[in-house]
Amino acid sequence: MLTLSRVSRRYGETTALDGLDFVVPENTYMSLLGASGSGKTTLLRLIAGFEEPDQGEISIHGERIDGQPPHLRDIGFVFQNFALFPHLTVAQNVAYGLRHRAIAPVTNEKEITERTEESLALVGLSGFGHRAISAISGGQRQRVALARTMICEPRVILLDEPLGALDANLRARMCDELKAIRERLKVSFLHVTGSETEALTMGDKVAVLSGGKIVQSDAPDTLFSSPSNVDAARHLNAWNIFEAGLCGAAMGQGTIAVRFDQIDVSPKGKAPDGHPWLSAKYLTGEFNGPTALSFFRADDGTLLQVIDHLSQPRLPDMVEGQSYDLHFAPDAARQFHGAA
Amino acid sequence: MTALSTDTPTQSTHSPAELREKKDRRRAITLLTPGLLWMSLFMVLPMCMVIYVSFWTQTTFAVESTLTTASWERFLSSSTYLSAIGTTLRVWAIVLAATVVVGYPVALFIGLFVRNKTLQTALLVACVIPFWTSFLIRVIAWRPMLGTEGAINVILMKLGIISEPLTFLLFSEFSVLVGMTQIYCVFMVGPITFMLGRIDPSVIEAARDLGASFGTIFRRIILPLSLPGVMVGSIFVSVMVLGELATAASLSGRKVNLLGNIIVSQVGSLKWAFAAVAGVVLTIIITAVIALALRIVDLRKEM
């Protein structure tokens, strides 16, 4: 179990992490979702030991690891740009950790060869060992980077936007493979990403990093259907967040959130009874294939989005620039206390 | 003539691709011409001339174009000249090793530990400060440093480490080695710094993360990746040291004779054929050294 408590890290005037508490349980695929610049990479670098926190403690299985140099921490790190050794072959890259680590290096060449092949087989690269790094594709490099980290059997593996450098097709395939590989290894993965779909697809648990803190850490479906605060909801990119006052007195005060797919549109004054509603001007629509997204501007300027699934269309024909009533079931709204 | 036509004009005998290729070729030739002209006029031609003259007949104060191998025979049988080859090679090897030993750590510091690009450039510029003054002054400045009454001897005597001045410091092979190392070190630092600066920092972090200590990372990652820089630096230093004569002339008190010094003195006494032989031998040595260096590291692959 990896535990971070009250961890802070500042760069001059900017605070990257601000008293962050975070737990990665054993044998879990943990996704960490955060916008770019939210301190995701900083968090990983603190855990791996490339940087030290200004305050707070990092421990693994109850043993404190902050202050230890990175090569003694026994934590795997898969870099966004893979960071393979350009002068070594695929097999030499993978064997590097076994052969050259400071603690308990493996000197038996036969064992090194066997474990290297085993590790390459695990990522589906059997027979690629003799290739030069420059002679394999991006997706294959990604796997080599993973094999190179896994072979050392670290206590936890950190993945820094591991799919960012791959094209969309390959990304979808690597998603499944990463999950499968982790299940075989039975070690915790901490996968950092800026994409909410990737975070929700991959994670057994998803944590949202915002404002230097973990604002929520939950199972993906729990997080998606009931974010516990505005920051978490905003990162999921599926919730309209607006002032309750826009719906009249019905919803009370404070900030509420309604999912894109749970808002309905009706002509002015035609909102069904019992449904809270607000008036908004239709701006434009966006066609995404299986879904269509419509954009509205509420009276106070808040941008609202409504998703329509093409197989079950529920929106009326709309004219750009005209106002409509947006309504939703009372239980579809999530109410947050405190300021947005 | 408003109708859109997809027909290409038929009178032209060249396709657009051919025309473009022709244009590209013409541009390449235009770019190469000045260099090629310069090289053939001032290098290839003189080089052929030198080889030719080395077979001319040398009389006391003149050469005539009767072909003979007499100069070569005399050169290759004279212990003075053969030992000059030995000295040249020895000085080259020691200076090369010294510039690597002194230059590599400096390059390692600038290229790897200074991550600020501006500071990196400033430090590299600082390395060439000695070149802001003339070659002669740089060399002669070693005399008050290394002489019997010089700074080093005075300090060592004041400290009581030695009782009388060290005489081997100046006007010896030692002072030539010191002088050359100082002058040529920067040509080693530059290329190595450049190669080290190109190493992706995350590659080094990856090696640390895999459990390697700094020593191991240096041996297995940093050194191999910077080797092309060492090789380019070595080629620079080798070419300059092998052809050296001025440092030896002003710091050795004429005790160290390099091939370069021999050529100068032979030309001075109008022994053209002989100087030509020494010149050809020197060129062969330099060519061999560069060929060897290029064999060790395949620059085409590494750069």
Interface residues (C-beta under 8 A of the other chain):
Chain A: A48 G49 F50 P69 P70 H71 L72 D74 I75 G76 F77 F79 N81 A83 L84 F85 P86 H87 Y96 G97 H100 R101 A102 I103 R148 T149 C152
Chain B: D200 S202 V203 E205 A206 A207 R208 D209 L210 G211 A212 S213 T216 R220 I221 P224 L225
